């Protein structure tokens, strides 16, 4: 890097560089990119979805997805901007696809809670993520157990999500003739955005002094 002139183009291209690294080393490399290459234009290419999502979350990059499409008997690249699940839900709401928006909001709720809670509280039988109702109950119990450091804002909004789960986030995932209203979607989006901001303040750092097995046992009694 000492060979670079002051007016040199600072471009860094990484093509599936991290595929053989475990999560800990991937995070270490991301920190290096953030601290040592903050003034570079970074191009990162990968075919691994999990790694792609990790960079979307951790790096301030503009993400795009590339697919193979067909036109006039020729294969051509199809490129689209990659948005978060929440942003997709907002876009579907704005184009009046309310059922699709509600379904995406359910997915985003699950994603948000799985990042916030300890793994033991999110995984059930056969190593699958537990259903949304259990996730919400465990998240509320998780906060209640903290006592002195309990976050009332988180608890309040988790309880609001339980209401939305019954009238909005649940029905939208199955065939039904229940009406979904724009105002309900907007209220659910506002709650999720508040939770996301609160979780970001906590940096998704759960209190590991809390015994997750005890929480599960108390909820099942």
Secondary structure, 3 states (H helix, E strand, C coil): CCCCCCCCCCEEEEECCCCCCCHHHHHHHHHHHHHHCCCCEEEEECCCHHHHHHHHHHCCCCCEEEEEEEECCEEEEEEEECCCHHHHHHHHHHCCCHHHHHHHHHHHHHHHHHHHCCHHHHECHHHCECCHHHHHHHHHHHHHHHHHHCCHHHHHHHHHHHHHHHHHHCHHHCCCCCCCCHHHHHHHHHHHHHHHHHHHHHCCCCCCCCCHHHHHHHHHC
